[in-house]
Amino acid sequence: MSMGFEAIRLDVESGVATLTLHRPEKRNAINDAMRGELAAALDAAGGDAAVRALVVTGSGRGFCAGGDVQGMMQRMAEPATALAFNGWSRQQRTHHAVAALHAFPKPTIAAVNGSATGLGCDIALCCDFIVASTAATFAMSYIHRGLIPDGGGLYFLPRRVGLPRAKELIFTGRRVDPDEALRIGMIDRVTAPEALLAEARGWAAELSHGSAAALALGKSILDQTFELTVDQVFAMGSQAQAICYTTGEHHQSVAAFLNKTGKKEG
């Protein structure tokens, strides 16, 4: 199965969807049209029962160079009376796409094939896991343009590397190579460029073997646990478990377990 957009490629094989940012001539920099396509592709894959996990990668040599320079030029040319509201509207589209990735109800893996800069770094951090090629680099480069991370990095990076280190990476905007990124917990695995997609897809398949309902419910709670009290987590877990009790996967697995146990005892 393959779905076509202008700047996004979405392919599904053996239950794993691969979403490719596809503007290689721009190092997959994200413009307004691409923001909309990204959100639409995520909605399509999230609602497809045949998709059990998602891999996000980039086309060509880069993962994602961040926001498109053309958009920056247009913003600079806007009249002062329109600048703030137009900027707010653009931010809403960015946040919609990032939120769709963060809330994706299945395991997500960023397969970072090259430079992940600014918004590109945010998108990688938004995924559940990150596998990087040895050719990859990461940079929270917003500070070099007088900006702050606007694609979720302020939220996701401290949760991976801790608050002081996140501040250092955001305040300096410096480039991080895969070895350092792995050492500080910014990413999870490093592999050779030619093995990147196979590694990411294989891990995605491994992560998604379990009950789709249990995975979705567990992920939705885990993603909120830093903001919740223990009582809230217990309450949400109780509700989620009650739903799991009703699923076909639970009934089938329990029946198989009891049947196997009964045979052993007999």
Protein Blocks (a to p, Z undefined) as FASTA:
>chain_A
ZZddfkbccddeehiacdddddfknoopacfklmmmmmmmmmmmmmmmkbmbdcdddehj
bfbecjafklmmmmmmpcfklmmmmmmmmmmmmmmmmmmmmmocbdcddddfbdcehjlm
mmmmmpmbdcddfkbccddfklmnopacfehpmmmmmmmnojklmmmmmmnopacdfklm
mmnopambdcdfklmmmmmmmmmmmmmmpcfklmmmmmmmmmmmmmpcfklmmmmmmmmm
mmmmmpmklmmmmmmmmmmmmmmmZZ
